[in-house]
């Protein structure tokens, strides 16, 4: 596919000409969230007609099991009369719709819920409102987490943190230099390095990656969102569930990538027209959460999480009431969610939970013999 001339291309080149090379994080933020031309601000990128497909779009089972997880967490919180159910980056609203339907197995949870969706994209907000229009559960939309009222909270975030702008630094003989976006004489964008090393950056880099060879790339993100999440659940009670692709231990490597039409693309071509992501560093999130006083559960692989939540039982319940052809589709979806390898999501995606310190165990993360989550077979058939 030939690279398109994107509306943001000229603006990015203009800013580079005025202010100099642009840090990767600034480029990523601009491409994704520019008010007029940002990727997420102007389109619905999900599904077969879009650029990528997320787990909730693959099968209703994914959202249903998340709903059972939330209901079980609420019960372990002491079944508060009011709880804020927050989703970060709700996509089309598909996961929340399936989760709330599954929550019918615990009526007290449904009646205690107030749903808060944190979404910056006007286009996706509109799609979410359409998806959730029939819900009896009250829903409110916000552009930041800070806008959500305080109190007992359950947060879910599926493929949210991978889209948070990432910083990159390249190790050289005199230290770590920030990786930047430059423009050549013809206006073509390319990667470069800031001329001066980042002061005292070696203190920030994890010990495990300080002795890597020159040329290695280290990635990190602002911890603002993790800090805000932990402050909320430590002060008000509750838990947060994060599902994303990434690495369990901090390391080096360039994971900054673009996706378009379900295939990889050049991240510096067609800015604003392709999705930009980078792998999530779960160890960094864990360290930030522990510093804030939150309890950390996991991470575990998505396959293990879904298995412990009863994906096989749910799949069997769904297959029992449909045609053989539809049953084959359900089984294919289950395999895609849980399988490893290049086409599966079961091992690439990790699941991490954070909680108030008093919540010593959470569904799918506890030792054998702990309280089981709600029965997946009891969830109403959509």
C-alpha positions as CSV (number, residue, x, y, z in Angstrom):
1,X,0.0,0.0,0.0
2,X,1.4,3.4,-1.0
3,X,1.9,5.8,1.9
4,X,-0.8,8.5,1.9
5,X,-0.2,12.1,2.4
6,X,-1.7,12.6,5.9
7,X,-3.1,15.9,7.1
8,X,-0.7,15.7,10.1
9,X,2.4,15.2,8.0
10,X,2.9,18.9,7.1
11,X,2.1,20.0,10.6
12,X,4.7,17.7,12.1
13,X,7.3,18.8,9.6
14,X,6.5,22.4,10.4
15,X,6.9,21.9,14.1
16,X,10.2,20.1,13.6
17,X,11.5,23.0,11.4
18,X,10.5,25.5,14.1
19,X,11.4,23.6,17.3
20,X,13.9,21.0,16.2
21,X,13.6,17.2,16.3
22,X,10.5,15.8,18.0
23,X,10.7,13.2,20.9
24,X,9.0,9.9,20.1
25,X,6.5,10.4,22.9
26,X,5.4,13.8,21.4
27,X,5.1,12.3,17.9
28,X,3.0,9.4,19.2
29,X,0.7,11.6,21.2
30,X,0.2,14.0,18.3
31,X,-0.5,11.2,15.9
32,X,-3.1,9.5,18.2
33,X,-4.8,12.4,19.9
34,X,-4.5,15.6,17.8
35,X,-7.8,17.3,18.1
36,X,-8.6,17.4,14.3
37,X,-6.4,14.7,12.8
38,X,-5.5,12.3,15.5
39,X,-6.0,8.6,14.7
40,X,-8.4,7.9,17.6
41,X,-10.2,11.2,17.4
42,X,-11.6,10.7,13.9
43,X,-12.4,7.1,13.4
44,X,-13.6,3.7,14.7
45,X,-10.5,1.6,14.1
46,X,-11.9,-1.7,15.5
47,X,-13.1,-4.9,13.8
48,X,-12.6,-6.6,10.5
49,X,-13.3,-3.3,8.6
50,X,-10.9,-1.4,10.7
51,X,-7.2,-1.7,11.4
52,X,-7.2,-4.2,14.3
53,X,-9.4,-6.5,16.4
54,X,-9.4,-6.6,20.2
55,X,-10.4,-9.5,22.4
56,X,-13.9,-8.1,23.2
57,X,-14.6,-8.0,19.4
58,X,-13.4,-11.5,18.9
59,X,-15.9,-13.1,21.3
60,X,-18.6,-12.1,23.9
61,X,-16.9,-14.6,26.2
62,X,-14.1,-12.2,26.9
63,X,-16.3,-9.4,28.2
64,X,-18.5,-11.9,30.1
65,X,-15.6,-13.3,32.0
66,X,-14.4,-9.7,32.8
67,X,-17.9,-9.1,34.2
68,X,-17.7,-12.1,36.4
69,X,-14.3,-11.0,37.6
70,X,-15.7,-7.6,38.5
71,X,-18.7,-9.0,40.3
72,X,-16.5,-11.3,42.4
73,X,-14.1,-8.5,43.3
74,X,-17.1,-6.4,44.4
75,X,-18.1,-9.3,46.7
76,X,-14.6,-9.5,48.2
77,X,-14.7,-5.7,48.7
78,X,-17.6,-6.3,51.1
79,X,-20.4,-5.7,48.6
80,X,-20.5,-1.8,49.0
81,X,-23.8,-0.2,48.2
82,X,-22.1,2.0,45.6
83,X,-19.2,1.3,43.4
84,X,-17.7,3.2,40.4
85,X,-17.0,0.8,37.5
86,X,-14.4,2.6,35.4
87,X,-13.2,1.5,31.9
88,X,-10.2,3.2,30.4
89,X,-10.3,3.3,26.6
90,X,-13.6,1.5,26.2
91,X,-13.3,0.9,22.4
92,X,-16.8,0.4,21.0
93,X,-18.3,-0.3,24.4
94,X,-18.5,-4.0,23.5
95,X,-16.6,-5.3,26.6
96,X,-18.7,-3.2,29.0
97,X,-21.9,-4.4,27.4
98,X,-21.0,-8.0,27.7
99,X,-19.6,-7.5,31.2
100,X,-22.8,-5.9,32.5
101,X,-24.9,-8.6,31.0
102,X,-22.8,-11.2,32.8
103,X,-23.2,-9.3,36.1
104,X,-26.8,-10.3,36.2
105,X,-25.7,-13.4,38.0
106,X,-25.1,-11.1,41.0
107,X,-28.1,-8.7,41.2
108,X,-26.7,-6.8,44.1
109,X,-23.6,-5.9,42.1
110,X,-25.7,-4.6,39.2
111,X,-27.8,-2.3,41.5
112,X,-24.6,-0.9,43.1
113,X,-23.0,0.0,39.8
114,X,-22.4,3.4,38.3
115,X,-20.4,3.0,35.0
116,X,-17.8,5.6,34.1
117,X,-16.1,5.5,30.7
118,X,-12.8,7.4,30.2
119,X,-12.6,8.2,26.5
120,X,-10.9,11.2,24.8
121,X,-12.2,10.4,21.3
122,X,-15.5,12.1,20.3
123,X,-16.0,9.5,17.5
124,X,-15.6,6.5,19.9
125,X,-17.7,8.2,22.6
126,X,-20.5,8.4,20.1
127,X,-20.1,4.7,19.2
128,X,-20.0,3.7,22.9
129,X,-23.2,5.6,23.6
130,X,-24.9,3.7,20.8
131,X,-23.7,0.3,22.1
132,X,-24.7,1.0,25.7
133,X,-27.9,2.9,25.0
134,X,-30.1,0.0,26.2
135,X,-28.4,-0.4,29.6
136,X,-30.4,0.3,32.7
137,X,-27.1,0.9,34.6
138,X,-26.2,4.6,34.7
139,X,-23.3,5.6,32.4
140,X,-21.2,8.7,32.4
141,X,-18.3,9.7,30.1
142,X,-15.1,11.5,31.0
143,X,-12.0,12.6,29.1
144,X,-9.7,11.9,32.1
145,X,-9.7,9.6,35.1
146,X,-9.5,12.6,37.4
147,X,-13.0,13.6,36.4
148,X,-14.5,10.4,37.9
149,X,-15.9,10.8,41.5
150,X,-13.9,9.2,44.3
151,X,-15.1,6.2,46.2
152,X,-15.0,2.4,46.0
153,X,-13.7,1.6,42.5
154,X,-13.2,-1.2,40.1
155,X,-11.2,-0.3,37.0
156,X,-10.7,-2.3,33.8
157,X,-8.3,-1.4,31.0
158,X,-8.0,-3.7,27.9
159,X,-5.3,-2.6,25.4
160,X,-5.2,0.8,26.9
161,X,-1.6,1.2,28.2
162,X,0.0,0.2,24.9
163,X,-1.4,3.4,23.4
164,X,0.0,5.6,26.1
165,X,2.8,7.6,24.5
166,X,6.2,6.0,25.0
167,X,9.6,7.6,25.5
168,X,12.7,6.0,23.9
169,X,16.4,6.5,24.6
170,X,19.4,5.0,22.8
171,X,22.6,4.0,24.6
172,X,25.8,5.6,23.3
173,X,29.3,5.8,24.5
174,X,28.7,9.0,26.5
175,X,25.3,8.0,28.0
176,X,21.6,7.6,27.0
177,X,20.3,9.9,24.2
178,X,16.6,10.5,23.7
179,X,15.3,9.1,20.4
180,X,13.7,11.7,18.2
181,X,11.9,12.2,14.9
182,X,13.7,14.3,12.4
183,X,12.9,15.5,8.8
184,X,15.5,15.5,6.0
185,X,15.8,18.1,3.3
186,X,13.0,16.5,1.3
187,X,10.7,16.5,4.3
188,X,10.9,12.7,4.9
189,X,10.6,11.7,8.5
190,X,13.2,9.5,10.1
191,X,14.6,8.5,13.5
192,X,17.5,10.3,15.1
193,X,19.1,10.9,18.5
194,X,19.3,14.0,20.5
195,X,22.9,15.4,20.4
196,X,23.3,15.6,24.2
197,X,22.8,12.7,26.6
198,X,19.9,12.8,29.1
199,X,21.4,14.1,32.4
200,X,21.7,11.4,35.1
201,X,19.6,9.0,33.1
202,X,21.6,6.0,34.2
203,X,19.9,6.4,37.6
204,X,16.5,6.0,36.0
205,X,17.3,2.9,33.9
206,X,16.7,-0.4,35.7
207,X,19.8,-2.1,36.9
208,X,19.2,-5.1,34.6
209,X,19.7,-3.0,31.5
210,X,22.5,-0.7,32.5
211,X,25.2,-2.8,31.0
212,X,23.6,-3.3,27.6
213,X,25.7,-2.6,24.4
214,X,25.7,0.7,22.6
215,X,22.8,1.1,20.2
216,X,20.3,-0.6,22.6
217,X,16.9,1.2,22.9
218,X,15.2,1.5,26.3
219,X,11.5,2.5,26.5
220,X,9.5,4.0,29.4
221,X,6.3,5.8,30.0
222,X,5.1,8.4,32.4
223,X,3.8,6.8,35.5
224,X,1.0,9.4,36.0
225,X,-1.8,7.0,35.1
226,X,-0.6,4.2,37.4
227,X,-0.1,6.6,40.2
228,X,-3.6,8.1,39.8
229,X,-5.1,4.6,39.6
230,X,-3.3,3.4,42.8
231,X,-4.1,6.5,44.7
232,X,-7.8,6.0,43.9
233,X,-8.0,2.3,44.9
234,X,-5.7,2.7,48.0
235,X,-7.8,5.7,49.3
236,X,-11.3,4.5,48.3
237,X,-10.9,0.7,48.1
238,X,-11.2,-1.5,45.1
239,X,-9.1,-3.0,42.3
240,X,-7.9,-2.5,38.8
241,X,-7.4,-5.0,36.0
242,X,-5.0,-4.4,33.1
243,X,-4.9,-6.6,30.0
244,X,-2.3,-5.8,27.4
245,X,0.6,-7.1,25.4
246,X,4.1,-6.5,26.7
247,X,6.9,-7.9,28.8
248,X,7.0,-9.1,32.4
249,X,10.5,-7.8,33.1
250,X,12.0,-4.5,32.0
251,X,14.5,-4.8,29.2
252,X,15.7,-3.1,26.0
253,X,14.3,-3.3,22.5
254,X,12.4,-1.1,20.0
255,X,8.7,-2.1,20.2
256,X,7.3,1.2,18.8
257,X,5.1,0.0,15.9
258,X,2.3,0.9,13.6
259,X,-0.7,-1.2,12.5
260,X,-3.0,-0.6,9.6
261,X,-5.6,-3.0,8.0
262,X,-4.5,-5.8,10.4
263,X,-0.9,-5.6,9.2
264,X,2.3,-3.8,10.3
265,X,3.0,-0.4,8.8
266,X,5.8,2.2,8.8
267,X,5.2,4.3,12.0
268,X,6.7,7.4,10.4
269,X,4.5,7.2,7.3
270,X,0.9,8.6,7.2
271,X,0.9,10.1,10.7
272,X,-2.6,10.2,12.1
273,X,-3.8,7.5,9.7
274,X,-2.2,4.5,11.4
275,X,-2.4,3.1,14.9
276,X,0.8,3.6,17.0
277,X,1.6,1.4,20.0
278,X,4.5,0.1,22.1
279,X,4.7,-2.9,24.4
280,X,3.8,-2.4,28.1
281,X,6.4,-2.8,30.7
282,X,4.6,-4.7,33.5
283,X,7.5,-4.6,35.8
284,X,7.6,-0.8,35.7
285,X,3.9,-0.7,36.6
286,X,4.4,-3.2,39.4
287,X,7.2,-1.1,41.0
288,X,5.1,2.1,40.7
289,X,2.1,0.4,42.2
290,X,4.1,-1.0,45.2
291,X,5.5,2.4,45.8
292,X,2.0,3.8,46.1
293,X,1.0,1.1,48.6
294,X,-1.2,-1.0,46.3
295,X,-1.1,-4.8,46.3
296,X,0.0,-6.4,43.0
297,X,-1.5,-9.6,41.6
298,X,0.3,-11.2,38.6
299,X,1.0,-10.6,35.9
300,X,-0.2,-13.9,34.4
301,X,-0.8,-14.8,30.7
302,X,-4.2,-14.1,29.2
303,X,-4.7,-17.8,28.5
304,X,-4.2,-18.6,32.2
305,X,-6.5,-15.8,33.3
306,X,-9.3,-16.8,31.0
307,X,-8.9,-20.5,31.9
308,X,-9.2,-19.8,35.6
309,X,-12.2,-17.6,35.0
310,X,-13.9,-20.5,33.2
311,X,-13.6,-19.8,29.5
312,X,-14.0,-23.5,28.6
313,X,-17.2,-23.8,30.7
314,X,-18.6,-20.6,29.0
315,X,-17.7,-21.8,25.6
316,X,-19.4,-25.2,26.2
317,X,-22.6,-23.4,27.4
318,X,-22.7,-21.2,24.3
319,X,-22.0,-24.1,21.9
320,X,-24.8,-26.1,23.4
321,X,-27.5,-23.7,22.1
322,X,-26.3,-22.9,18.6
323,X,-25.9,-24.5,15.2
324,X,-22.8,-26.6,14.5
325,X,-21.4,-23.9,12.3
326,X,-21.8,-21.3,15.0
327,X,-20.3,-23.7,17.6
328,X,-17.2,-23.9,15.4
329,X,-16.9,-20.1,15.4
330,X,-17.2,-20.1,19.1
331,X,-14.5,-22.7,19.5
332,X,-12.2,-20.8,17.0
333,X,-12.7,-17.6,19.0
334,X,-11.8,-19.4,22.3
335,X,-8.6,-20.7,20.7
336,X,-7.6,-17.3,19.4
337,X,-8.1,-15.8,22.8
338,X,-6.1,-18.5,24.6
339,X,-3.6,-20.0,22.1
340,X,0.1,-19.1,21.8
341,X,2.0,-18.6,18.7
342,X,1.8,-15.8,16.1
343,X,-2.0,-16.0,15.6
344,X,-3.0,-16.5,19.3
345,X,-3.4,-14.0,22.0
346,X,-3.0,-16.3,25.0
347,X,0.7,-15.8,25.8
348,X,1.5,-12.5,24.2
349,X,-1.1,-10.7,26.3
350,X,-0.6,-10.4,30.0
351,X,-3.1,-9.7,32.8
352,X,-2.1,-7.6,35.9
353,X,-4.3,-6.6,38.8
354,X,-3.7,-3.9,41.5
355,X,-5.8,-3.7,44.6
356,X,-6.3,-2.1,48.0
357,X,-3.8,-3.8,50.4
358,X,-6.7,-5.5,52.3
359,X,-7.7,-7.4,49.2
360,X,-5.1,-10.2,49.7
361,X,-6.5,-12.3,46.8
362,X,-8.4,-11.6,43.6
363,X,-10.3,-14.0,41.2
364,X,-7.9,-15.8,38.8
365,X,-4.8,-14.7,40.8
366,X,-5.3,-16.7,44.0
367,X,-3.9,-20.0,45.1
368,X,-5.9,-23.2,44.5
369,X,-8.8,-23.7,46.8
370,X,-9.7,-20.0,47.2
371,X,-13.3,-18.8,46.6
372,X,-14.3,-19.5,43.1
373,X,-15.7,-16.7,40.8
374,X,-19.4,-16.8,39.7
375,X,-20.4,-19.7,37.4
376,X,-19.8,-18.9,33.7
377,X,-22.6,-21.3,32.7
378,X,-25.1,-19.2,34.7
379,X,-24.5,-16.1,32.5
380,X,-27.6,-15.3,30.3
381,X,-27.1,-16.1,26.7
382,X,-27.0,-13.0,24.6
